[in-house]
Amino acid sequence: MATEAPVPAAPAPGPAAAEPRHGLRLLVIWIVASAIACPLVYFVWGPHLPPGAMSDAARHQQTDIAVLAITGAPVVIGVLLYFIYAIVVWRAKPGDDSDGEPIYGNTKVQATWIIGTSAIVLWLAVFGTIELVGPAGAGAGEGPSPIWTLAGKQSTTWAPGTNDMLEVQVIGQQWTWTYRYPQFGGMESSELMLPEGMPVTFHVTSLDVIHSFWAYQLGVKADANPDVDNVAYVTPKALGGFTVRCNELCGIWHGAMFNYGQVVSPAAFQSWASGVQAKEQADGILGALPAYALTYDPTVIPQLGKNIVQIDGITGGAGYYYGPGDPVTP
Ligand SMILES: [Cu+2]
């Protein structure tokens, strides 16, 4: 191993030029900067973080993202601070080609690194686990029998002012979303209408390939798989529109697979749902639709879709499963 050339003696320091305590300086600046940044991130930026606060689930996610942001802020500040400090304070003097002091074996730096990174990783593991299993959590918290108590009760009927959960079936297919309401005669719609302030159960399935139901502003995302009934819950907390996108690459028109939803007052929802039910009853659509089921046999649906298209002449949604010919431009 080549031995290092002896380090040339540093220029003799002036009598009062004792090395400042860099670690302490950095620590103080870091604490002050973090103490300013974290409240700003949480209180100023937090309310604008995605996916918004349109539902209890969305609000939970917004809080989670804000907490992760204030966990990350001191780390980012620490890295940038060290970077800037090193450039400014430890910059080599012109003509000084010597190496800096080796950091290897510095117990204080090593201990700080190990303790700091361990604390961050443990905190993320604990926080992540708690948030996943809690109400509206994306982990063990969802599914047909969640480990927490549902916000309402399952029922075959629904009316405003009750504690009954609204049941909505979400059907994905290349390349559209259809929503079925079993408590309203199994009527279906291409628009996802929901009542404000009332608990909702989604039953998500697919008629062909794997899709993913993503009601962005509601903070709901669930896989839509053929032959699978995937259950998710939400309670919309604000009136307004939201977007539903497919979040699983599902074929050439995946990017065009989106439609819209609306959160309206419970009374407005009831009159809309009853109105659609009555119209589809009168048009013969309800009679032609397959009976409501948690999943549908993809080999049977195309025929049924043909009936619906013949009755209503509809394309893409509101009853259109597979039309005759090309499903994209029927
Ligand atoms: Cu899709």
Boltz pocket constraint, residues with backbone or C-beta under 6 A from the ligand:
constraints:
  - pocket:
      binder: B
      contacts: [[A, 172], [A, 173], [A, 175], [A, 210], [A, 211], [A, 212], [A, 246], [A, 247], [A, 248], [A, 249], [A, 250], [A, 254], [A, 257]]
      max_distance: 6.0
